[in-house]
Amino acid sequence: MGNKISTVLACFVITAFSLCACGAKADSWAYVHEPEKEILSLSDNGKAVYKGSNYKYTKDDSFITLKDDSDKELKLRYVQEVPEKMVLYEKLKLNYQGEGSPENVIGAWVDDNGRSSFQFTEKGTFAEDNIFYGHFNVDEGAKTIKLMYDEPLEDTVIYYELDGNTLTIDYPWALVHTGSDLGGPVDEGTIK
C-alpha cells in the first residue's frame, strides 16, 4: 500500500513538474550596448514585454505589433538577418520648434522631454542631439531619411511621418539576445 501511494505521488509530482516546465518559451532581447538589460521579450504564447509593459503581440516579416489591454497598438518595424541579432526601430515623436507649420522635415525638432533632437537644414546637413553631424537625403516616396554621419559611424536610415508640427521617426537600434556577448556593429546592409 505504501509503495502504491509513493508511486502515485511520484507520478503526480512528475506530471505537475512537466506541465510547469512546458510554459511559453520567450525570446529575450537587449540593446547591444546593454546586453544584460532586457528591453523586449516575445513568448511563443503571443505575450510580450516591451520596456517593462505587458502586451499581446503578432509578428510578420517587417513589424512586431504590440497591443495593450485597451487594444491600443504599437507597431515596431524590425529587420532580423541572423537569429542572434535584430535591428528594432523605436518610435520617437518630435515637435517642430519654428513658427507656423513645416512643409517638410527642414527645421529644428525636439522631443517632449528635451532629450532627443534633430535639426535638418536646407543645405542638406543635419545635427542629431547636437552631438552627431552629417548630411541627409529624404526619400519622400519611401518616407525615409538617410543620415550620413561625418563621424566614423555607419549611415543610418530612419522612417518618418510628418503630421502638422509633429515628426514621428522610427529610429534603428541594434539588439542581441539578452546576456549575449555578440556586441559590436550589426550589419544593416538591407536597411538602405
N, C-alpha and C positions, 0 to 999 in steps of 0.2 A: 504494500500500500504506500509506504514512504517513497519507494522508487518511482511509482506511478505519479505521485504528486510532484516529485522532483523533476521528472521528465516533462510533465505538463507545464510546470512552472518555467523550466528551461526553454521549452518551445515558445511559451508566451513572451518571455524576455527577448529571445532571438527575433521573433516576429515583430515585436514592438520596436526593437532597435533597427531592424531592416526598414520598417516604414518611416522612421525618423531619418534614417540615413539617405532615403531616396528623395529628399527635398529638392527644390529647384536649384539647378546649377547656375551660378552667377558668373558673368564675365565682368571683371573689375578693372577700371581704367583710371590712370593718373596722368597729370602733366609730366612731360619728360623732365622738367626741371624740379619736380617734387614727386618722384616715383613711389614714395611710401604713402602719399596722401590721396585717397580715393576721391574722385570727383564724379564718376559715373559708374553705376553698376546695372547691368542688364541681366535679368534672370530668365531662364527658359520658360517660366510660367507667365510671362508677359508683364512682370512688375519691374520697375526701375527705381533707382535712387539717383537723383542728379543734384549735386551740391547740397546734400542733406535733406532734400524734399522727396517725398514718395509720389510715384506716378505709375500709370499703366502705359505700356508703350507698344508701338508697332515699328517695324523697320523694313525698308526696301533698299534698293541699291544706292540711293542718294540721300535719304533722310531717315532720321530717327524721330518719330513723332511721339511726344510725351503728352499725356492727358492727366490732369489733376482730378480730385474728387468732384469738382464742379464742372467737369468736361472742358475746361479751358485747355487749348492746345498750344504746345511749343514745338515748332519744327526745327530740328537741328540738322543742318547739312553735314555730311561726313564723307571722307574718302578713306578706304582701307585697302591698301595694295598687298599687304602681308598680314598674317593673323596676329602678330605681336605688336603691330604699330597701327595707329589710326590718326587722321587729321580730323578734328572736330571743329566745326565753325560755330562760334558762340555769338549770339546776338548782342549788339551794343547800340543803344539809342543815343543819338547826339542831337543837340539843339543848336540851331543857327544863331550866330552871335551878331549878325549885321542888322541893318534896318530893312524893313519890308520883308518880302518873301524871295527866297533864292529861285533862280530859274534852272540851276544845275548844282553840281557839287562845289562849285567855286565859293570860297569863303571860309570863315572860322566856325568850327563845330566843337561843342563841349558836352560831355555827359552831365547828368543831373548833379552828381557829387563832385564834379570838377577834377576827377582823377584821369580821365581819358579825353584826348582832344586830337583833332586833325585840322590842318589848315591847308586848303588847296588854292593855288594861285592861277591866274590866267596865263602865266608863263609856263605852266606845266610842272611846277615844283610843289613839294608838299613838306609839311612838318608833322610828325606824329609824336604827341605828348611833349613837344618841344625838346625832344631828345634825339629822334631819328629824322633824317632829312633825305630827300632824293627827288626823283622825277616820277610822274604818274601818267598813265593813259587810261581814258574812260572808254569802255565799250558799251554804249547805250543799249544796243540790241540784247546783249548778254547780261546787262545790268551788273557789270564788273568794273572794278578799278584795279589796275595793275600798279603796284608800288615797286619802284626800282630804287633801292636804297643806295646812298653814297657810301655808307659803311660797308664792310665786307659781310653783308647779310644777303641771303637768297632773296630774289624777287618774290613778292607775295601778291596773290590775287584775293581781293575781298569782293563779296557780293553786296549790292546796296539797293535800297528802296528810298525814294525821296517822296515825302508826303508833307507838303506845306513847309513848315520850318523844322521838320524832324527828318533826320537822315538815319536810317537804320542800316547797320552794316553787319554782315556775317564775317567774323574775323577768325582765321585759322589758328588752331593750337595743336601742337604735336602731342599725342598721347601714347603711353605704353601701358602694358598690363601692370597693375599695382605691384610694387615691390620689384619690378624688373630692373635689371642693370643694363638695359638696352638704350641708355641715354644717348644723346648726340642728335645730329640732324636727321629729319625724316625726309626722304626723297619725295618732293611734291611735284614730280615730273608731269603728272597728269592734271595738275591744278594750274594750268596756264591759260 
